[in-house]
Amino acid sequence: ALMMDVNKALEHDPPATWRCWTNEGNYAAKHSLLIKDANTSMAVTYIMDDKSPSAGNRRWLLYPNGRIYGHGSTNDYAVIWALDDSGSTDTVQFMDVPVCWPPKDDVPQLMLLTNWTFSIYRDLTNAKVEVKQDGKPLEVNVEKFVRGYGAPTLVFQPKYDKTVLPDKSNFDITVTLSSGRKYNYTVRTFFYDPAKR
């Protein structure tokens, strides 16, 4: 983060001519998500709120095989080490247990981000997503499946008005693979105002 800040640029392969360049900083830049105008915990929220059609940055942060993570920041730049090259292998656990955002069960409404994701080591080509809010079916936009960026992931956006959510609301999600296999889970949302303690 210091190298990025001093040189006022984001670069996964910073040149050795950069001020404050080190081998360690260069190595970290190659394995990290790079953020400008966000620091500390805001950097994590920024990455999680990845609005790209592939949600690639979020996928790396939630990668179930990831074992090594790190974070460094200045006032204006942040680096999150999320690309683990430790040689670990994927476990079979995530063949049947998805990694979702928002996750199943209880989630504060402020963490209902634009893109919802469902990651699992299965073929997600032509998968379908259904979402019901408190029993009412919602329109859902499913992005084209993109391979890479950690675990195979579906990116989708249910259509609902976040500004008028009741204090508590349930979202029932069903993901149906082209093989016919279904995955069901529920996201139970609740109102939380972090400014009120």
C-alpha positions as CSV (number, residue, x, y, z in Angstrom):
1,A,0.0,0.0,0.0
2,L,2.9,2.3,0.8
3,M,4.4,1.8,-2.7
4,M,1.0,2.5,-4.3
5,D,0.5,5.6,-2.3
6,V,4.0,7.1,-2.8
7,N,3.8,6.5,-6.5
8,K,0.1,7.5,-6.8
9,A,-0.8,4.4,-8.9
10,L,-2.2,0.9,-8.6
11,E,0.1,-1.7,-10.2
12,H,0.2,-5.5,-9.9
13,D,3.8,-5.5,-11.3
14,P,5.4,-2.3,-10.0
15,P,8.6,-1.4,-11.7
16,A,11.8,-1.5,-9.7
17,T,12.2,2.2,-10.4
18,W,9.3,3.1,-8.1
19,R,10.0,4.9,-5.0
20,C,9.9,2.7,-1.9
21,W,10.1,-0.4,-4.1
22,T,11.0,-3.7,-2.3
23,N,11.0,-7.3,-3.4
24,E,8.4,-8.1,-0.7
25,G,6.2,-5.2,-1.8
26,N,6.5,-6.3,-5.4
27,Y,5.6,-9.9,-4.5
28,A,2.6,-8.7,-2.4
29,A,1.3,-6.5,-5.3
30,K,1.3,-9.6,-7.6
31,H,-0.9,-11.5,-5.1
32,S,-3.3,-8.8,-3.9
33,L,-6.4,-6.9,-4.7
34,L,-5.5,-3.2,-5.0
35,I,-7.8,-0.4,-3.9
36,K,-7.7,3.4,-4.2
37,D,-9.7,5.8,-2.0
38,A,-10.6,3.2,0.6
39,N,-8.6,2.1,3.6
40,T,-8.8,-0.4,6.5
41,S,-12.3,-2.0,6.8
42,M,-13.7,0.1,4.0
43,A,-11.3,-1.7,1.6
44,V,-12.9,-5.0,2.5
45,T,-16.4,-3.6,2.0
46,Y,-15.3,-2.1,-1.3
47,I,-14.0,-5.5,-2.5
48,M,-17.2,-7.3,-1.3
49,D,-19.3,-4.7,-3.2
50,D,-17.7,-5.8,-6.5
51,K,-20.2,-4.6,-9.2
52,S,-18.4,-6.2,-12.1
53,P,-20.4,-9.0,-14.0
54,S,-17.8,-11.6,-12.8
55,A,-17.5,-10.3,-9.2
56,G,-13.8,-11.4,-9.6
57,N,-12.4,-9.5,-6.6
58,R,-15.1,-10.8,-4.3
59,R,-14.5,-14.3,-5.6
60,W,-10.8,-14.1,-4.6
61,L,-11.7,-12.8,-1.2
62,L,-14.2,-15.6,-0.6
63,Y,-12.1,-18.3,-2.3
64,P,-12.6,-21.5,-0.1
65,N,-9.1,-22.7,-0.9
66,G,-7.5,-19.4,0.3
67,R,-5.4,-19.9,3.4
68,I,-3.1,-16.8,3.4
69,Y,-4.6,-13.3,3.6
70,G,-3.1,-10.0,4.5
71,H,-4.0,-6.4,4.6
72,G,-2.1,-3.1,4.4
73,S,-3.3,0.4,4.0
74,T,-2.4,4.1,4.0
75,N,-5.0,6.9,4.1
76,D,-5.8,6.5,0.4
77,Y,-4.6,3.1,-0.8
78,A,-5.2,-0.4,0.4
79,V,-3.8,-3.8,-0.6
80,I,-5.5,-7.1,0.4
81,W,-3.4,-10.2,-0.1
82,A,-6.0,-12.7,-1.4
83,L,-4.3,-14.8,-4.1
84,D,-2.9,-17.7,-2.2
85,D,-0.1,-19.6,-4.0
86,S,0.9,-21.7,-1.0
87,G,0.3,-24.9,-3.0
88,S,-2.8,-25.9,-1.0
89,T,-5.3,-28.0,-3.0
90,D,-9.1,-27.5,-3.0
91,T,-11.1,-29.7,-0.7
92,V,-14.1,-31.8,-1.9
93,Q,-16.2,-30.0,0.8
94,F,-17.0,-27.3,-1.6
95,M,-18.4,-29.8,-4.2
96,D,-21.5,-29.8,-2.1
97,V,-21.3,-26.8,0.3
98,P,-21.6,-23.5,-1.6
99,V,-20.0,-20.2,-0.6
100,C,-22.7,-17.5,-1.0
101,W,-22.9,-13.8,-0.6
102,P,-25.0,-12.8,1.1
103,P,-24.5,-15.9,3.2
104,K,-27.3,-18.1,4.3
105,D,-29.0,-17.3,7.6
106,D,-28.8,-13.9,9.4
107,V,-27.4,-10.9,7.5
108,P,-27.8,-7.1,8.2
109,Q,-29.6,-5.3,5.4
110,L,-26.7,-3.0,4.8
111,M,-24.7,-6.0,3.5
112,L,-27.2,-6.8,0.8
113,L,-24.9,-5.7,-2.0
114,T,-25.8,-5.3,-5.7
115,N,-24.3,-8.6,-6.8
116,W,-25.2,-11.8,-5.1
117,T,-22.9,-14.7,-5.6
118,F,-23.1,-18.5,-5.4
119,S,-19.8,-20.4,-5.6
120,I,-19.4,-24.2,-5.8
121,Y,-17.2,-26.7,-7.5
122,R,-19.9,-27.8,-10.0
123,D,-20.6,-27.0,-13.6
124,L,-22.6,-23.7,-13.4
125,T,-23.1,-23.4,-17.1
126,N,-26.8,-22.6,-17.8
127,A,-27.7,-22.7,-14.1
128,K,-31.0,-21.1,-13.1
129,V,-31.5,-18.9,-10.1
130,E,-34.9,-18.3,-8.4
131,V,-35.3,-15.8,-5.5
132,K,-38.4,-15.3,-3.3
133,Q,-38.7,-12.4,-0.9
134,D,-41.1,-13.3,2.0
135,G,-42.7,-15.9,-0.4
136,K,-43.0,-13.5,-3.3
137,P,-41.1,-14.5,-6.5
138,L,-38.6,-11.8,-7.6
139,E,-37.2,-11.1,-11.1
140,V,-33.6,-12.2,-11.2
141,N,-30.8,-11.1,-13.6
142,V,-28.2,-13.9,-13.9
143,E,-24.8,-12.8,-15.4
144,K,-23.1,-14.9,-18.0
145,F,-21.0,-17.6,-16.2
146,V,-17.3,-16.6,-16.2
147,R,-14.6,-19.2,-15.3
148,G,-11.5,-18.3,-13.3
149,Y,-11.2,-15.9,-10.3
150,G,-11.3,-18.6,-7.6
151,A,-14.2,-21.0,-7.3
152,P,-16.8,-21.4,-10.1
153,T,-19.4,-18.7,-9.3
154,L,-22.8,-17.5,-10.4
155,V,-23.4,-13.8,-10.2
156,F,-27.0,-12.6,-10.0
157,Q,-29.1,-9.6,-9.0
158,P,-32.6,-10.1,-7.5
159,K,-34.8,-7.1,-8.3
160,Y,-36.2,-5.6,-5.1
161,D,-36.4,-2.2,-3.4
162,K,-33.8,-2.1,-0.7
163,T,-35.1,1.3,0.6
164,V,-38.4,-0.2,1.6
165,L,-37.4,-3.5,3.2
166,P,-39.2,-4.3,6.4
167,D,-37.1,-4.6,9.5
168,K,-36.9,-8.3,8.9
169,S,-37.2,-10.1,5.5
170,N,-36.4,-13.6,4.2
171,F,-35.0,-14.3,0.8
172,D,-35.3,-17.9,-0.3
173,I,-32.8,-18.8,-3.1
174,T,-32.9,-21.9,-5.3
175,V,-30.0,-22.6,-7.7
176,T,-30.8,-25.3,-10.2
177,L,-27.8,-26.7,-12.2
178,S,-28.2,-27.9,-15.8
179,S,-27.9,-31.5,-14.3
180,G,-31.1,-30.9,-12.4
181,R,-29.4,-30.7,-9.0
182,K,-30.9,-28.0,-6.7
183,Y,-29.4,-26.0,-3.9
184,N,-31.7,-24.2,-1.6
185,Y,-30.8,-21.7,1.1
186,T,-32.4,-18.8,3.0
187,V,-31.0,-15.3,3.7
188,R,-32.7,-13.8,6.8
189,T,-32.1,-10.0,6.7
190,F,-32.6,-7.6,9.6
191,F,-32.3,-3.8,10.0
192,Y,-29.2,-2.6,11.7
193,D,-28.0,1.0,12.0
194,P,-24.3,1.0,12.9
195,A,-24.5,4.7,13.9
196,K,-26.8,3.8,16.7
197,R,-25.2,1.9,19.5
